[in-house]
Amino acid sequence: MTWEHILLDKSEHIATITLNRPERMNAFGGLMRQEIVAALEDVAADGEVRVVVITGAGKAFCTGGDVNEFVDGSVQALSQQVSNRRHAMCESVLLINAMEKPVIASVNGAAAGGGCNLALACDIRIASDRARFGQVFTRRGVHPDWGGIYFLPRLVGYAKAAELIFSGEVIEAREALNMGMVNRVVPHEELAGATRELAGRIAANAPLPIAFAKRGLQNFLKWDLPQALDYESYVLELLMKTEDVAEGFSAFLEKRKPVFKGR
């Protein structure tokens, strides 16, 4: 499928969604938000896809909403546009969260505003050493979106999240790593390879326990220890009946790499 502002590539069980407005630093514009929703729906439904990567074309990951669009048109028209954009934004975040597949943000450059929070909505973040992150909303007179007030404090703690959002400060990749906002930082020229290597390692593993683990991890702030143990026991009982468990044990005994089929 072809979109105007999104590229979608699938190979070796990995789907890569590339935000493709490099001339606008991949800012959300036109129908880009709706295209992100369509791409996410596509990969979520594709049984051959086991890992999803989101990245940006050119020098930026995504710099949030296209300011030029916000200053055009009447107040009434702008209000309707914002409503449509918010709907697509919420759908994108919910799709990433609900998807039974790990989603990796490969942050190749500036990630500001909604672009920063799109990265935070993903399960894992790998950043180029040229990446920068900014909760710049208050500098534009607006409130965080794309789930920023949900994801950021879960990653860095309340106090640091409050500082970043209230101040609108832009931080470098290494500082983001130190505070737990990203998983790792790699030299810029190694980003694509490092992302692909991690995605490949995940894609080679059994997809069913990964799907259950993603759901369980999302509840780590809600469950107490007995609830977590109950969930683990329930999932293990289900998985012991699958073909992939038999394949995993057989491959171990035969000293070969397992070939998982997701069933």
N, C-alpha and C positions, 0 to 999 in steps of 0.2 A: 504494500500500500504506500502511496505517495502523499505527503503533506507539504504545505508551503514552508513551514518553519520548524519541522521536526524530521529527523532522519531516523530510520529504524533498520537495524541490521541484526540478523540472527545466524549464528553458526556455533556448532559444537555445544549445544544446549545453553548458550549465552545470548541474551538479547541486549543490544546496546541502543539506547535512546539518546540521540544527540540533539541538544537544543541548537537550532541552526539559524540564528540571526546575528552572525558575527559583526556585521556593520553597525548593530545597535547593542553590542556587548551582550547579546542573547537576552535582552530585556523582553519581558512578556508583552507582546503586541499583537494586534489583529486577532486572529483566531488561534494564536499559539497555545493558550491555556486549554482550549477545547481539543486541540490536536494532542496535547500531552495526555489528556483523559483518554482519547481514542487509542493512543499507543499503549498506555498502561492496560486498558481493557483487552487489547489484542494479546499482549504478552502474558497477562494473567490467565487467559483462556487457552493458551497454546501449551498442550501437554509436552511438547518437545523442549520447551524453555524451562530451565531449572534455576537460572540466576539472571538478574536484570541489572544492567549498568546504566546510570544516567550521567552524562557528561555534556560539555559545551564545545561548540566549534570556535576556533580562533583563540583570542587571548583571554576570554572570560568564561566563567562557568555560567553565571546569570546575574544580572544586576537588578533584578526585581522588575517592578512595573515600569513601563515606558512612560516617562514623565510627559513627553510630547502629547500622548493621547489623553492624559488627564487634564491638560490645559486647553484642549480643543472642545468646541461644541457648547451647547446650552447646559444650564444646571440640570434641567430635567433629563436631557439626553444622557448627560454624564452619570446621573444617578442610576439610570437603567443599565448603562454600560458597567458600572461598578457592581451592580447586582448580578449581572451575567458572569462577570469575572470571578466574583466571590464564589458563585455556584461551582464553576469549573475548578477553581482552586481547592475548594473543600473536597470535591470529588477526587481530585488527584491525590491529596493527602490520605484520604480514606482508602483509596485503592492500594497505595503503597503499603499502608498499615495492614490491610486485610489480606493482601496477596500471600499465598502460601509459598512464596519464593523469596530468598534474600534479595534485597535491593541495595546496590553499592553506588554511592555517589563518588564519581571520579572528578575531583574538583581541580580543574586545570588553570584557574585564574580567579579573578574577583568573583566573590559570592556575596552579594549585598541584598539587604531587604528580603523580599520574597525568595530571591535566589539562594540566600543563605539558609532560609528556613526549609526550602525544598531539599537542600542537602541534609539538613538535620532530620527531616522526616524519613530519610533512608535508614536502613539497618546498620550500614557500615560506611565510613567516609575515609577515602584515601585522598590526600591533598598534595598537589605540586608545591615545591618550595617557593613558587611564585604566587600561590593562592593567598587571598586576603578575605577576611570575613567581617561583615558589618551589619549590625542591627540598626540601620540608618533611618528607621521610620520616623522617630521624633524630630529628626532634622528636616523632615518634609511636612511635619504637622499631622502625620497619620499614625495609626496604631499597627503593631505587628500583625501579620497574617501568615498564611501557610503553616499554621500550627506552632509558631515560634514560642508563644507563652506556655505551651505544653511540653515541647521537646527540649528547649534550651535549659530550663532548670533541672530537668531530669539528667542532663549530661554534665552540667557544670555546677549545680547547686543554686539555691535561691538567690543568695547574696550576689554572686558573680553574674547571674542572669539579669538581676535587677540593675547592676552597674552597666552592663553592656547595652541593655535596652534603654535605660534612662539617658545614658550619655551619648548613644549613637556612635560610640568609638569603633574604628576599624582596626582590626588586629591582624598580625602576620600569621602565617601558617604555623610556625614553631610555637607561638603563644597559644594558638588554638589547640595544638597537640598537648602542651603542658597542662592545660585546664580540662582536658578530656573531651573537647569538642570534636576532634577527629581521631581516627585510629592510628594513622601513621602519616608521615610526611616523607616524600621521596624527591630526588632531583627531577626537575621538570621534564627532562628528556626521557626519564624512566617511568613516568606516570602511566602511560598506556600499557606498557609491558607489565608493570607491577599490578595494575588493576586486572589485567587479563589473567595473570598467573594466579591471583587469589580467586577470581571468579571460576577459573578452571578447576582449582582444587576443590572448591565447594561443589561445582557441578558434577565432579566425579564421585561424590558421596551419595548415600541413599537419600532421595528427596523427601520421603515420608517423615522420617524422624526430624529432618530439618524443618519441615512445615510445622510439626507439633512443637518443636523447640522454640521456634519463632513466636508462636502463640503463647507458650509458657513464659518466655522471657518478658513478653509485654505485660505480664501480670505481676512482675517482681515487686512492685510497690503495693500491690493489693493483697497478695496472699501471705499468710503466715506459714511457718514451716510445715505443719500438718497438711495444709492445703496443697503446698508444693509437692509433698511426698505422695499424697493421694493422686495428684495429676500425673506424676511420673509413673506410678504403679498402673494407672489406667492406660496410659499410652503404651507402656511396655507390654501389657497384656494384649493390646490390639496389634502391635507390631510383630509379636512373636508368631502370628498367624500369616505373615506376609511372605511372598517369594523372596523379597530382598534380604530378609534375615537369613534364610537358608543359603542364599548366594553369598552373603557376607561371611558366614561361618565356613562354608565350603572353600571359598577363596583363601581364607586364612590358613586352613589346614593344607591346602594344595600349594601354598606359597605363590599365589598369583594375584593380580589386581582384580577386584570384583567388578562385575558389570551389572549395575543396578538398573531396574526398569520402572521403578516407582509403583510397584504393586506387590 
